[in-house]
Amino acid sequence: MASAAGRTSALILLAAISLSACSSSEPSGSASTDGLSIIVTTTMLGNVVSDLTTCAGGEVITLIPGGADPHDFSPSSQQVAALVRADIVIANGLGLEGGLVDALKSAQSDGATVYEVAPEISPLDFAGTTTPDPHFWFDMSRMAHAVELIGDQLAAKGGAKYKSCATAQAAKIRSAEQQVKATLASVPANKRVLVTDHDAFGYLAHAYGYSIAGAVIPSGTTLAEPSTADLAALAQTIKDKGVSAIFANTNSPKALATAVAGEVGYPVSIVELYVDSLGPAGSSADSYIGYMQTDTERIAKALKR
C-alpha cells in the first residue's frame, strides 16, 4: 500500500486537475479522509462508492467528469501517476473506458490495484454477438451485486466495515429498483420497444421485459459511425413496429437520431436519457438511484403516448 503522504499528495493533485477540467456537476468527492483512498472511473460507480464510504470512511475521486463520454475519455499524465498511488482503482471494464485501457494497464504494471467489476456480474453479450456488453448498471440488481463485490475488494484492504456498508448500500439499490420496475411495467406490453442512439440498453431490456428494435449507432460505443443504409433500415424498422420515440443520450449530438425520425413518415419524439454519465448536481439524475428513476420515468412517459 502506498504511504499516507504519497496518497495525500496524489489525491490533492488529482482533485485539482478534476476541478479545473470539470464543472461543479461532477459527482465526485469524499465523506472522510479516514479510510482508503479510492479512484473510480465512471460517475455511476463513483456515486455508489461515495455512498459506501459515507458509511465506512475513505476518500473517493471520480476520474471521468460528469457529462464526459467514458468511451473516449483520456487521462492526463498526472492522473495516470495518481492511479498508482491510490489504495485501489475501481473501473467498469469490458471496454467501456476505451481511452483509459492503456492507462489502467500501465498503472497496474506499476503496482496499482485495479478492480474491473463488470466482468464479475455475469455480463450479457450485445445482441447477435459474442462481445460482452459493459452497460450493466442499467440492471439495478446487477449494480447492487457490483456494490457487494466492490465492498469485498475494499474490505480486503480496509476492514470488514466496508463489507457491511456495501451490504446496506446494495439493499438500498434493490429497494429502489421496485419503483423502477413498477414504472416500466406501467407501459402496455405491446409498446415496450426501445430504439436508442447506441447499443446501451440491453441490460434494461433483459431485466425489465422490453425489446430493442435497433440503434441509430449499431454499436456499444458512441464512436462508431453508421452507414446511410443502416439509418434507412432503422427508419423502416421504426415504421414497421410503430415505435413512437427514439431515446438519445443527453450528452451526445442528436442530428442522426433527428434525421432517422424525419424519415419514418409520422411524428417520432427524440427523448433524452442519461446514459454514460449521471446528471448535473441538483438535477433529478445526480445520484445513481435518481438517474435510474429519471430515465425509466422518461421511457414510460414517452412510450405510453
FENQUIWO-V867738 format. One record per residue. N is the residue number from 1. RES is the residue in one letter. D_LAST is the distance of its C-alpha to the last C-alpha in whole Angstrom. Layout:
n->[N/N]
res->[RES/RES]
d_last->[D_LAST/D_LAST]
This chain:
n->[1/2/3/4/5/6/7/8/9/10/11/12/13/14/15/16/17/18/19/20/21/22/23/24/25/26/27/28/29/30/31/32/33/34/35/36/37/38/39/40/41/42/43/44/45/46/47/48/49/50/51/52/53/54/55/56/57/58/59/60/61/62/63/64/65/66/67/68/69/70/71/72/73/74/75/76/77/78/79/80/81/82/83/84/85/86/87/88/89/90/91/92/93/94/95/96/97/98/99/100/101/102/103/104/105/106/107/108/109/110/111/112/113/114/115/116/117/118/119/120/121/122/123/124/125/126/127/128/129/130/131/132/133/134/135/136/137/138/139/140/141/142/143/144/145/146/147/148/149/150/151/152/153/154/155/156/157/158/159/160/161/162/163/164/165/166/167/168/169/170/171/172/173/174/175/176/177/178/179/180/181/182/183/184/185/186/187/188/189/190/191/192/193/194/195/196/197/198/199/200/201/202/203/204/205/206/207/208/209/210/211/212/213/214/215/216/217/218/219/220/221/222/223/224/225/226/227/228/229/230/231/232/233/234/235/236/237/238/239/240/241/242/243/244/245/246/247/248/249/250/251/252/253/254/255/256/257/258/259/260/261/262/263/264/265/266/267/268/269/270/271/272/273/274/275/276/277/278/279/280/281/282/283/284/285/286/287/288/289/290/291/292/293/294/295/296/297/298/299/300/301/302/303/304/305]
res->[M/A/S/A/A/G/R/T/S/A/L/I/L/L/A/A/I/S/L/S/A/C/S/S/S/E/P/S/G/S/A/S/T/D/G/L/S/I/I/V/T/T/T/M/L/G/N/V/V/S/D/L/T/T/C/A/G/G/E/V/I/T/L/I/P/G/G/A/D/P/H/D/F/S/P/S/S/Q/Q/V/A/A/L/V/R/A/D/I/V/I/A/N/G/L/G/L/E/G/G/L/V/D/A/L/K/S/A/Q/S/D/G/A/T/V/Y/E/V/A/P/E/I/S/P/L/D/F/A/G/T/T/T/P/D/P/H/F/W/F/D/M/S/R/M/A/H/A/V/E/L/I/G/D/Q/L/A/A/K/G/G/A/K/Y/K/S/C/A/T/A/Q/A/A/K/I/R/S/A/E/Q/Q/V/K/A/T/L/A/S/V/P/A/N/K/R/V/L/V/T/D/H/D/A/F/G/Y/L/A/H/A/Y/G/Y/S/I/A/G/A/V/I/P/S/G/T/T/L/A/E/P/S/T/A/D/L/A/A/L/A/Q/T/I/K/D/K/G/V/S/A/I/F/A/N/T/N/S/P/K/A/L/A/T/A/V/A/G/E/V/G/Y/P/V/S/I/V/E/L/Y/V/D/S/L/G/P/A/G/S/S/A/D/S/Y/I/G/Y/M/Q/T/D/T/E/R/I/A/K/A/L/K/R]
d_last->[55/56/58/56/57/56/53/53/54/51/48/49/49/46/44/46/45/41/41/43/40/37/35/35/32/33/33/37/39/42/43/46/49/50/49/48/47/44/42/39/37/33/31/29/33/35/33/33/37/37/36/39/41/41/42/45/46/46/45/41/41/38/39/36/34/31/29/31/30/32/33/35/36/40/43/46/49/49/46/47/51/49/47/51/52/49/49/46/43/40/38/35/37/36/36/33/36/37/39/40/42/45/45/45/47/50/49/50/53/54/54/50/48/45/43/40/37/35/37/38/35/35/33/30/31/29/27/30/33/35/34/33/30/31/27/28/27/23/25/26/28/30/30/32/34/35/36/38/40/40/42/44/45/45/47/50/51/50/51/49/47/45/44/43/41/39/39/38/35/34/33/31/29/29/28/25/24/23/20/19/19/17/14/14/15/12/10/11/14/13/10/12/13/14/15/17/20/23/24/23/21/23/24/20/19/23/23/19/19/17/18/18/18/20/21/22/25/26/28/28/29/28/31/31/31/29/30/29/29/27/24/24/24/21/19/20/19/16/16/18/15/12/11/8/10/13/14/17/20/21/25/24/24/21/23/23/19/19/21/20/16/18/20/17/17/14/12/11/10/13/12/16/17/21/22/26/27/26/25/27/30/28/24/22/23/27/27/27/25/23/22/21/19/17/16/15/13/11/10/9/7/6/6/4/0]
